[in-house]
Amino acid sequence: MDSLLVIIMALVIVQSSKENNHLTGAERSPGIQRQTLSYEVINVMNRNVTYQPIRIKVVYRDMYFELSVEDRERIIGIVIKAVGKISQLLSVFPVQKPILLKRSGCHKEWTTGPNKGRCKSIKRNYQSEFCMDTFRIPDYHLDGLYVWNELDQDPVRVVYTQGAGVNNTDFILYVDSVTTDVCGFNSVNKVLSYAKVCHVDQYDRPISGYINLCPHSIVNNIPEKMYKTLLHELFHTLGFSKTHFPYFKTCQIKDRSLDCQPLGLTIVEEVNGLVRIITPSVLRETQDHFGCTIETKYGAPLEGKFNNFTSHWDEVLMYGSIMSPDMGMPHVTFIDRITLALFEDSGWYKVDYSSADDYLWGKNMGCVDRSEFCLKHEDYICRNNSAVGCHYLHKDKGYCKQESNLSCRIYQPQPKGHCFIPRVPDFEEEIFGTSSLCFVSNLTSNYMEKTSILTGRCYLHKCSMNRDLLVKVHGSDWIDCPYGKLIRIRGYRGYIKCPSSKDIMCPELPDNIPISVTEFSNVIYYASTSTNMSSTDHNSIPSVSSGTNNNFSINISPSLFIFVYLITQYIVT
C-alpha cells in the first residue's frame, strides 16, 4: 500500500528466549562497516568544544533517468528541509577530521609478523564500495586499499589510493531515486521509500546511510508527505533500528575527546505481552505522556512480538508518531518526545525537546495496553468498515480503513475530508474553513422527510477563554457545546455530539502565544489552531446535555438516545 514505509536493515543476531525476554546486546551485523573516527580536539585553544548540531553531508546520485528536472529539484529542496530539521533536533560531539569510509575489499589479513592486521589478499571481483548494493560510494569518500607481503613495510600493490574524505561532517547521507524490487511494481505492494545504515564509528554511531525515494512516490505525493517520509527514513539511518538498539552507549566528554561505554542496561523487554523500550529517557517520556507512573517498566511499545519485533513503534498505542509503521497524512504525523528520547538514550545524541511537536494521541490515558486502549477509549476506534466519523484531532472527517488487519482500528483522515480547507459542503448545514472542525452529527433540515445518519461533518468552532467550546452550523447562532454531550440546533432535526476532550478541542494556550480574539457580550473567544482533537464512534454515544441560545435541551441516557434516533428516521418533527 502507498502509505507503507519499509526499512531495509541488516539482520542482527539477538540473544533472546521465552525464559529471558529482554535485549541487552547483540553480535555486530556483517553488513555494516565499523571504523574509527577522530574525536580528539587537537587545537588547545578550543577548550570549550561540546555537542553541536549534527552536520549532514548529502550526496545525490544522478536521478535524471527516471525523474524530470522538476522532480529532481523538488527532491533536493525537500531533503534540505528534512536535514535542517534533523540538525535542529539532534546534536553530536563533532568529528574532528575528514570522514574516510572503510573499504570492504580485503579478503584476508596477515595474522602474524610485522604486517599483522594489514591486507594479505583482495576479494575476487572487488571493484568498488556500495551502500545498499546500489549506490556506488565516491572514491574520494573512501580509505585506500593496499596489499602487503609478509615482511616489507611498504605495500606491494596499490589497489585504490586514499581519498580526501568528507570534511566538516558527522554523517554522510546518500540519496537515490530509482525503481527497485523493494519499491514494488503494483499498486498493492508499492512502498514510498526505504533506508539502510552503511557505516558506524568506533562507538557504533551511524556515520553513513542510504535512502531511496521510490520514483512513483515523488510523482504521486505532495511535498509535505515526502518531507515527513524523509524524516522517518532519516531517523532510521541515524539509529532508530532494532539492529542498533543493542549498541546504545553512555558517553561523556573526557580530555577534550569523546568517550563512550556500553549502556549496561536492558534496552528492550517484553512487558505484559508488549515489547517495550525501557531505557531511562524513554521510560520518563512514555510514563509522562500516558500518565502512567505506577508501572516501572511502562516504556515505549514496539510493533510485533519479542522474537519478531520491528524498527517501529506500535501502530495503535503510538498512532500518529513519525516512527509508526504506517504513516498517515503529514498534518497528523508528529515528531514526538518519546521518539526523541530514544535518541537521547542511544548516548550518541543530545536532543532538543523544545523542537518536538505537540503529540496528543493517548495523552494521560493511563497504564493501558492495546486491548485495554481499544475497550476503554472507543471514541477513537471504528468497528464498521463503512463507518464515517472524525479523526481524533477533528481536523478531518474520518473513515474506517478496510484493509487494516487490526482488531482495533482507528479512524483515518478521509481523503479530501479536511474541514480546514474551504470547499462545497457535503451536507447543507456544513461550513468548511480555517476555523472548522469535525463533529459527529445527524442534523437534518426540518423540511426533509428522513433524518440523516450519524456521520462526521464540518462546522465552525471557537473557544472561550475558559476553554468552553462553541459550534456554529449554516444558518445558526453560536451554540454552547458541552464536552461529551449532545445538543440540538433550532431549524434542524437530529443532534451534534460534542467531543469529549477539552485538551484537544480547546487547548490551554501558553501565555507567550499571541492569539486572535473576538469579544461578544464581555466574553472573549479564540479559534483553536492547535492540532488537538478527539474522535468518536457512531456506536458509542454518551449522555446528552443542553445547548443554549434558544436551542432545545434534553438529558437522556445513551440507550434512550438510540431509541429516539431510530424513531426520528421515520417521523417528521
C-alpha positions as CSV (number, residue, x, y, z in Angstrom):
1,M,0.0,0.0,0.0
2,D,1.2,3.5,-0.7
3,S,1.5,4.6,2.9
4,L,3.6,1.6,3.9
5,L,7.2,2.6,4.7
6,V,9.8,-0.2,4.5
7,I,13.1,0.0,6.3
8,I,15.7,-2.4,5.0
9,M,18.2,-3.2,7.7
10,A,20.9,-5.9,8.1
11,L,20.0,-8.9,10.2
12,V,21.1,-8.8,13.8
13,I,21.6,-11.8,16.0
14,V,19.5,-11.2,19.1
15,Q,20.1,-13.1,22.3
16,S,16.5,-14.0,23.4
17,S,14.4,-16.8,24.7
18,K,11.0,-17.3,26.2
19,E,12.5,-17.5,29.6
20,N,14.6,-14.3,29.1
21,N,12.6,-11.9,27.0
22,H,14.9,-8.9,27.2
23,L,17.6,-7.5,25.0
24,T,20.9,-6.0,26.2
25,G,23.4,-6.9,23.4
26,A,23.9,-8.5,20.0
27,E,26.5,-9.5,17.5
28,R,27.6,-6.9,15.0
29,S,25.7,-7.2,11.7
30,P,28.2,-8.3,9.0
31,G,26.5,-5.9,6.5
32,I,27.7,-2.7,8.4
33,Q,31.3,-1.4,8.3
34,R,32.8,-0.3,11.6
35,Q,35.7,2.1,11.8
36,T,37.5,4.6,14.0
37,L,36.9,8.4,13.7
38,S,38.9,11.2,15.2
39,Y,37.1,13.0,18.1
40,E,40.1,14.4,19.9
41,V,40.3,18.2,19.8
42,I,43.9,19.0,18.8
43,N,43.6,22.7,18.9
44,V,44.3,23.6,22.5
45,M,42.7,27.0,22.1
46,N,39.3,25.2,21.5
47,R,38.8,24.0,25.1
48,N,35.1,24.5,25.2
49,V,34.2,22.1,22.4
50,T,30.9,20.4,23.2
51,Y,27.9,18.8,21.4
52,Q,26.9,20.7,18.3
53,P,24.0,20.3,15.8
54,I,24.7,17.3,13.6
55,R,26.3,18.1,10.3
56,I,24.9,16.0,7.5
57,K,26.6,15.9,4.1
58,V,24.1,14.9,1.4
59,V,25.3,13.1,-1.8
60,Y,22.8,12.5,-4.7
61,R,23.2,10.1,-7.5
62,D,22.3,11.2,-11.0
63,M,18.5,10.9,-10.8
64,Y,17.5,12.1,-14.3
65,F,17.0,8.6,-15.6
66,E,13.5,8.2,-14.0
67,L,12.8,11.7,-12.8
68,S,12.2,15.0,-14.6
69,V,14.3,18.0,-13.8
70,E,11.5,19.5,-11.8
71,D,11.0,16.3,-9.7
72,R,14.7,16.1,-9.0
73,E,14.8,19.8,-7.9
74,R,11.8,19.1,-5.7
75,I,13.6,16.2,-4.0
76,I,16.6,18.3,-3.3
77,G,14.5,21.0,-1.7
78,I,12.7,18.5,0.5
79,V,15.9,16.8,1.5
80,I,17.4,20.2,2.5
81,K,14.4,20.9,4.7
82,A,14.5,17.5,6.3
83,V,18.2,17.6,7.0
84,G,17.8,21.1,8.5
85,K,15.1,19.8,10.9
86,I,17.3,16.8,12.0
87,S,20.1,19.2,12.8
88,Q,17.7,21.2,14.9
89,L,16.6,18.1,16.8
90,L,19.9,16.2,17.3
91,S,23.4,17.2,18.3
92,V,26.6,15.2,18.4
93,F,30.2,15.6,19.5
94,P,31.7,16.8,16.3
95,V,34.1,14.7,14.2
96,Q,37.4,16.5,14.2
97,K,38.9,15.2,10.9
98,P,37.5,14.3,7.5
99,I,35.5,11.1,7.4
100,L,37.1,8.4,5.3
101,L,34.9,5.4,5.0
102,K,36.4,1.9,5.3
103,R,36.6,-0.3,2.3
104,S,35.4,-4.0,2.5
105,G,37.7,-5.2,-0.3
106,C,40.3,-7.1,1.8
107,H,39.8,-10.8,1.7
108,K,42.5,-11.9,4.2
109,E,44.7,-10.1,6.6
110,W,48.1,-11.1,8.0
111,T,47.7,-12.6,11.4
112,T,51.4,-12.6,12.5
113,G,54.6,-10.8,11.7
114,P,55.3,-7.1,11.2
115,N,52.3,-6.6,8.9
116,K,49.8,-8.2,11.2
117,G,46.4,-6.7,10.6
118,R,47.3,-5.5,7.1
119,C,45.7,-6.8,3.9
120,K,47.2,-10.0,2.5
121,S,44.8,-10.5,-0.4
122,I,41.8,-8.8,-2.2
123,K,38.4,-10.2,-2.6
124,R,37.8,-11.7,-6.0
125,N,36.0,-9.3,-8.4
126,Y,36.1,-6.5,-5.9
127,Q,35.6,-3.3,-7.9
128,S,34.2,-0.6,-5.6
129,E,32.2,0.1,-2.4
130,F,28.4,0.3,-2.4
131,C,25.8,1.4,0.1
132,M,22.7,-0.7,-0.1
133,D,24.2,-2.6,-3.1
134,T,23.1,0.1,-5.5
135,F,24.7,3.4,-4.6
136,R,28.3,3.5,-5.5
137,I,30.2,5.5,-2.9
138,P,32.6,8.1,-4.5
139,D,36.2,7.1,-4.2
140,Y,37.1,10.3,-2.5
141,H,34.9,9.3,0.4
142,L,36.9,6.1,0.9
143,D,40.1,5.0,2.5
144,G,42.9,3.4,0.4
145,L,43.2,-0.3,-0.3
146,Y,46.6,-1.9,-0.4
147,V,48.2,-5.3,-0.3
148,W,51.3,-6.2,1.7
149,N,53.6,-9.1,1.7
150,E,54.7,-10.8,4.9
151,L,57.7,-8.6,5.7
152,D,58.0,-5.4,3.7
153,Q,56.9,-2.2,5.4
154,D,55.6,-0.7,2.1
155,P,52.7,-2.2,0.2
156,V,53.4,-4.3,-2.8
157,R,50.2,-3.3,-4.6
158,V,48.1,-0.2,-4.5
159,V,44.5,-1.2,-5.4
160,Y,43.0,2.2,-4.5
161,T,44.7,5.3,-3.2
162,Q,43.3,7.1,-0.2
163,G,40.6,9.7,-0.9
164,A,40.5,13.1,0.6
165,G,37.5,12.3,2.8
166,V,34.5,14.4,3.7
167,N,35.4,17.3,5.9
168,N,33.2,19.2,8.4
169,T,30.7,16.3,8.5
170,D,29.3,14.0,11.2
171,F,27.0,11.9,8.9
172,I,27.0,11.2,5.2
173,L,23.6,10.6,3.6
174,Y,23.4,9.0,0.1
175,V,20.1,9.8,-1.6
176,D,18.8,8.0,-4.7
177,S,15.5,7.7,-6.6
178,V,15.4,4.5,-8.6
179,T,12.7,1.9,-9.0
180,T,13.7,-1.4,-7.4
181,D,12.1,-4.7,-6.4
182,V,11.7,-3.2,-2.9
183,C,9.7,-0.3,-4.3
184,G,7.2,-2.7,-5.8
185,F,5.6,-2.8,-9.2
186,N,1.9,-2.9,-8.5
187,S,-0.5,-0.7,-6.6
188,V,-0.9,-3.1,-3.7
189,N,2.7,-3.6,-2.7
190,K,4.3,-0.2,-3.6
191,V,6.3,1.5,-0.9
192,L,7.3,5.1,-0.6
193,S,10.9,4.7,0.5
194,Y,13.5,2.6,2.3
195,A,16.8,3.1,4.1
196,K,19.9,1.4,5.4
197,V,22.8,2.2,7.7
198,C,26.2,1.6,5.9
199,H,28.9,2.6,8.3
200,V,29.3,3.2,12.1
201,D,32.1,4.7,14.1
202,Q,34.0,3.0,16.9
203,Y,31.2,3.8,19.3
204,D,28.6,2.3,16.9
205,R,27.0,5.7,16.0
206,P,25.8,5.6,12.4
207,I,28.0,7.8,10.2
208,S,26.7,6.9,6.7
209,G,23.4,5.8,5.4
210,Y,21.3,5.4,2.2
211,I,17.8,6.4,1.4
212,N,16.0,5.5,-1.8
213,L,12.9,7.6,-2.6
214,C,10.9,5.4,-5.0
215,P,10.1,7.5,-8.1
216,H,6.4,6.8,-8.0
217,S,6.2,8.3,-4.5
218,I,7.6,11.6,-5.8
219,V,5.2,11.9,-8.6
220,N,2.1,10.9,-6.6
221,N,2.6,12.7,-3.2
222,I,2.6,16.3,-2.1
223,P,5.9,17.8,-0.8
224,E,4.8,17.7,2.8
225,K,4.2,14.0,2.6
226,M,7.6,13.4,1.2
227,Y,9.1,15.7,3.9
228,K,7.7,13.5,6.7
229,T,8.7,10.4,4.8
230,L,12.3,11.6,4.6
231,L,12.3,12.5,8.3
232,H,11.1,8.9,9.1
233,E,13.8,7.4,7.0
234,L,16.5,9.7,8.3
235,F,15.6,8.7,11.9
236,H,16.1,5.1,10.8
237,T,19.6,5.8,9.3
238,L,20.6,7.6,12.5
239,G,19.9,4.7,14.7
240,F,16.1,4.1,15.1
241,S,16.5,0.4,14.3
242,K,16.4,-2.8,16.2
243,T,19.8,-3.5,14.6
244,H,21.3,-0.6,16.6
245,F,19.3,-0.8,19.9
246,P,21.8,-3.3,21.4
247,Y,24.7,-0.9,20.8
248,F,23.4,2.1,22.8
249,K,26.1,3.8,24.9
250,T,26.7,6.1,27.7
251,C,29.0,8.9,26.5
252,Q,30.9,11.8,28.1
253,I,33.5,14.4,27.1
254,K,36.8,13.3,28.5
255,D,40.2,15.0,28.0
256,R,38.8,17.1,25.1
257,S,37.6,14.0,23.3
258,L,34.5,11.7,23.3
259,D,34.5,8.6,25.4
260,C,31.6,6.1,25.2
261,Q,31.0,2.9,27.1
262,P,28.3,0.2,26.8
263,L,25.0,1.4,28.3
264,G,24.9,-1.7,30.5
265,L,21.1,-1.6,30.9
266,T,18.2,-3.7,29.5
267,I,17.0,-1.9,26.4
268,V,14.1,-4.0,25.1
269,E,11.9,-6.1,27.2
270,E,8.6,-7.9,26.8
271,V,6.2,-6.4,29.4
272,N,2.7,-7.9,29.8
273,G,2.7,-9.2,26.2
274,L,4.1,-5.9,24.6
275,V,7.6,-5.4,23.5
276,R,8.8,-2.1,25.1
277,I,11.9,0.1,25.1
278,I,12.7,0.6,28.8
279,T,15.7,2.8,28.7
280,P,15.7,5.8,31.2
281,S,14.7,8.7,29.0
282,V,12.1,6.7,27.0
283,L,10.6,5.4,30.3
284,R,10.4,9.0,31.6
285,E,8.7,10.4,28.4
286,T,6.3,7.4,27.9
287,Q,5.2,7.5,31.5
288,D,4.7,11.2,31.4
289,H,2.8,11.1,28.1
290,F,0.4,8.4,29.0
291,G,0.1,9.5,32.7
292,C,1.4,6.1,34.0
293,T,3.8,6.4,36.8
294,I,2.8,3.3,38.9
295,E,4.3,0.8,36.4
296,T,8.1,0.9,36.5
297,K,8.5,-0.7,33.0
298,Y,5.9,1.2,31.1
299,G,8.2,2.1,28.2
300,A,7.5,2.9,24.6
301,P,5.8,-0.1,22.8
302,L,7.3,-1.5,19.6
303,E,5.4,-3.2,16.8
304,G,5.5,-7.0,16.9
305,K,6.4,-9.8,19.3
306,F,9.6,-10.1,21.1
307,N,11.1,-12.7,18.8
308,N,10.0,-10.7,15.7
309,F,9.6,-7.0,16.7
310,T,10.2,-4.3,14.1
311,S,12.0,-1.0,14.0
312,H,8.8,1.0,14.5
313,W,6.5,2.0,17.4
314,D,3.2,0.1,18.0
315,E,0.8,1.4,15.4
316,V,-2.1,1.6,17.8
317,L,-0.6,2.9,21.0
318,M,1.7,5.3,19.1
319,Y,-0.6,6.2,16.3
320,G,0.4,9.4,14.5
321,S,4.1,9.2,15.6
322,I,6.7,9.9,13.0
323,M,8.1,6.4,13.7
324,S,4.8,4.4,13.5
325,P,4.9,1.8,10.7
326,D,2.0,3.2,8.7
327,M,2.4,6.9,8.4
328,G,-0.8,8.9,7.7
329,M,-1.3,12.3,6.2
330,P,1.5,14.7,7.0
331,H,-0.6,17.2,9.0
332,V,-1.5,14.4,11.5
333,T,2.0,12.9,11.8
334,F,4.2,14.2,14.6
335,I,7.8,14.3,15.9
336,D,7.0,13.2,19.4
337,R,9.1,13.5,22.6
338,I,9.2,9.7,23.0
339,T,10.9,9.2,19.7
340,L,13.5,11.9,20.6
341,A,14.0,10.2,24.0
342,L,15.2,7.1,22.2
343,F,17.9,9.1,20.5
344,E,18.9,10.6,23.8
345,D,19.2,7.1,25.3
346,S,21.4,6.0,22.5
347,G,24.2,8.0,24.1
348,W,25.2,9.3,20.6
349,Y,23.0,12.4,20.6
350,K,21.8,15.3,22.7
351,V,18.2,16.2,21.7
352,D,16.2,19.4,21.6
353,Y,12.8,18.5,23.1
354,S,11.6,22.1,22.6
355,S,11.5,21.3,18.8
356,A,9.2,18.4,19.2
357,D,5.6,18.6,18.0
358,D,2.5,18.6,20.3
359,Y,1.5,14.9,20.3
360,L,-1.8,14.1,21.9
361,W,-2.7,10.6,20.9
362,G,-3.0,8.6,24.2
363,K,-2.2,11.6,26.3
364,N,-3.0,10.9,30.0
365,M,-4.9,7.7,29.2
366,G,-3.2,5.8,32.0
367,C,-1.4,2.5,32.1
368,V,-3.2,0.9,29.1
369,D,-2.1,-1.9,26.8
370,R,-3.5,-2.3,23.3
371,S,-6.6,-4.3,24.2
372,E,-7.4,-2.0,27.2
373,F,-6.9,1.0,25.0
374,C,-9.5,-0.3,22.4
375,L,-12.0,-1.2,25.2
376,K,-11.7,1.9,27.3
377,H,-11.4,4.5,24.6
378,E,-13.9,3.6,22.0
379,D,-14.3,7.2,20.8
380,Y,-11.1,6.7,18.9
381,I,-12.0,3.4,17.4
382,C,-14.2,2.4,14.4
383,R,-15.6,-1.1,14.1
384,N,-17.7,-0.8,10.9
385,N,-15.9,-0.8,7.5
386,S,-18.5,1.7,6.2
387,A,-18.4,4.0,9.2
388,V,-17.5,7.6,8.7
389,G,-16.7,9.7,11.7
390,C,-14.0,12.1,12.8
391,H,-10.2,11.7,13.0
392,Y,-9.2,12.0,16.7
393,L,-7.8,15.5,16.1
394,H,-11.1,16.6,14.5
395,K,-9.4,18.5,11.7
396,D,-10.6,15.8,9.2
397,K,-13.5,13.6,8.6
398,G,-12.5,10.0,9.4
399,Y,-13.1,6.7,7.8
400,C,-12.5,3.1,8.8
401,K,-9.6,1.6,6.8
402,Q,-10.9,-1.6,5.3
403,E,-7.5,-3.2,4.5
404,S,-6.4,-2.9,8.1
405,N,-5.9,-6.3,9.8
406,L,-6.0,-4.8,13.3
407,S,-8.7,-6.0,15.6
408,C,-9.0,-2.4,16.8
409,R,-9.0,0.1,14.0
410,I,-8.5,3.8,14.3
411,Y,-10.3,6.5,12.3
412,Q,-8.0,7.6,9.5
413,P,-8.2,11.1,7.9
414,Q,-10.6,10.9,5.0
415,P,-9.1,11.9,1.6
416,K,-10.4,15.3,0.7
417,G,-12.1,15.4,4.1
418,H,-10.1,18.3,5.6
419,C,-12.5,20.6,7.5
420,F,-10.0,23.4,7.5
421,I,-9.9,23.8,3.7
422,P,-12.9,25.8,2.2
423,R,-15.0,23.8,-0.3
424,V,-18.5,23.0,-1.3
425,P,-20.2,21.2,1.6
426,D,-21.4,17.5,1.6
427,F,-24.3,18.4,3.8
428,E,-26.3,21.7,3.7
429,E,-25.5,22.7,7.3
430,E,-21.7,22.2,6.9
431,I,-19.2,25.1,6.9
432,F,-15.7,24.4,5.7
433,G,-12.9,26.9,6.7
434,T,-9.8,27.6,8.7
435,S,-11.8,27.5,12.0
436,S,-13.9,24.4,11.1
437,L,-13.5,21.1,12.9
438,C,-15.2,17.7,12.5
439,F,-18.2,16.8,14.7
440,V,-20.3,13.6,14.6
441,S,-23.8,14.7,13.7
442,N,-27.1,13.7,12.1
443,L,-28.5,17.2,11.7
444,T,-31.3,17.3,9.1
445,S,-33.4,20.2,7.9
446,N,-36.9,20.1,9.1
447,Y,-38.3,20.1,5.6
448,M,-36.5,16.7,4.8
449,E,-38.6,13.6,5.3
450,K,-36.0,11.4,6.8
451,T,-33.3,12.2,9.4
452,S,-29.8,11.7,8.2
453,I,-27.4,9.1,9.6
454,L,-24.7,10.0,12.1
455,T,-21.5,10.9,10.3
456,G,-18.6,13.2,10.5
457,R,-19.4,16.8,9.4
458,C,-17.5,20.1,9.4
459,Y,-18.8,23.0,11.5
460,L,-17.2,26.3,12.7
461,H,-15.9,26.2,16.2
462,K,-14.4,28.7,18.7
463,C,-13.3,28.5,22.3
464,S,-13.9,30.9,25.2
465,M,-11.0,31.9,27.4
466,N,-12.4,29.5,29.9
467,R,-11.9,26.8,27.2
468,D,-15.7,26.3,26.7
469,L,-16.5,25.0,23.2
470,L,-19.0,26.7,20.9
471,V,-20.2,25.5,17.5
472,K,-21.9,27.1,14.5
473,V,-23.6,25.5,11.6
474,H,-25.0,27.1,8.5
475,G,-27.9,29.5,9.5
476,S,-27.4,29.1,13.2
477,D,-26.0,31.3,16.0
478,W,-23.0,30.3,18.1
479,I,-24.1,27.4,20.3
480,D,-22.6,26.1,23.5
481,C,-21.3,22.6,23.0
482,P,-20.6,21.0,26.4
483,Y,-17.9,18.3,26.2
484,G,-19.2,14.8,25.7
485,K,-22.8,15.9,25.4
486,L,-25.4,16.0,22.6
487,I,-27.1,19.2,21.5
488,R,-29.9,20.1,19.2
489,I,-29.9,23.1,16.8
490,R,-33.1,25.2,16.1
491,G,-34.3,24.6,12.5
492,Y,-32.8,21.1,12.3
493,R,-33.8,17.6,13.4
494,G,-31.1,15.4,14.9
495,Y,-28.1,16.2,17.1
496,I,-24.5,17.2,17.3
497,K,-22.2,15.1,19.5
498,C,-19.8,17.4,21.3
499,P,-16.3,15.9,21.5
500,S,-15.2,14.9,25.0
501,S,-11.7,16.2,25.0
502,K,-11.2,19.8,26.2
503,D,-7.4,19.4,25.7
504,I,-7.9,18.6,22.0
505,M,-10.8,20.9,21.1
506,C,-9.8,24.0,23.2
507,P,-6.2,23.5,24.4
508,E,-4.8,25.6,27.1
509,L,-2.6,28.2,25.4
510,P,0.8,29.3,26.8
511,D,0.9,32.9,28.0
512,N,3.6,33.8,25.4
513,I,1.4,32.6,22.4
514,P,-0.4,35.5,20.7
515,I,-4.0,34.7,19.7
516,S,-6.6,36.3,17.6
517,V,-9.7,37.0,19.7
518,T,-13.2,38.2,19.3
519,E,-15.3,39.8,22.0
520,F,-19.1,39.3,22.4
521,S,-21.1,40.4,25.4
522,N,-17.9,40.9,27.5
523,V,-16.7,37.3,26.8
524,I,-13.5,36.8,24.8
525,Y,-13.3,33.9,22.4
526,Y,-10.5,32.4,20.3
527,A,-10.4,29.9,17.4
528,S,-8.3,26.9,18.3
529,T,-5.5,26.5,15.8
530,S,-3.9,23.5,17.7
531,T,-3.8,20.0,16.2
532,N,-5.6,18.8,19.3
533,M,-8.9,17.0,18.6
534,S,-10.6,13.7,19.6
535,S,-12.6,11.2,17.7
536,T,-15.9,9.5,18.1
537,D,-17.6,6.2,17.2
538,H,-21.2,6.0,16.0
539,N,-21.9,3.1,18.2
540,S,-20.9,4.8,21.4
541,I,-23.0,7.8,22.4
542,P,-22.7,9.4,25.9
543,S,-25.3,11.2,28.0
544,V,-26.9,14.3,26.4
545,S,-26.8,17.8,27.8
546,S,-28.3,21.1,26.6
547,G,-27.1,23.8,24.4
548,T,-28.0,27.4,24.8
549,N,-29.3,30.3,22.7
550,N,-32.9,29.1,22.5
551,N,-32.0,25.5,21.4
552,F,-34.0,22.6,22.6
553,S,-32.3,20.8,25.6
554,I,-32.6,17.3,26.8
555,N,-31.0,14.9,29.2
556,I,-31.2,11.2,28.2
557,S,-29.2,8.0,28.5
558,P,-27.3,6.6,25.6
559,S,-29.8,3.7,25.1
560,L,-32.7,6.1,25.1
561,F,-31.0,8.4,22.6
562,I,-30.6,5.4,20.2
563,F,-34.3,4.7,20.6
564,V,-35.2,8.4,19.9
565,Y,-32.7,8.4,16.9
566,L,-34.4,5.4,15.3
567,I,-37.9,7.0,15.7
568,T,-36.7,10.2,14.0
569,Q,-35.7,8.2,10.9
570,Y,-39.4,8.0,10.1
571,I,-41.2,10.8,11.9
572,V,-41.1,14.5,10.7
573,T,-41.0,16.8,13.7
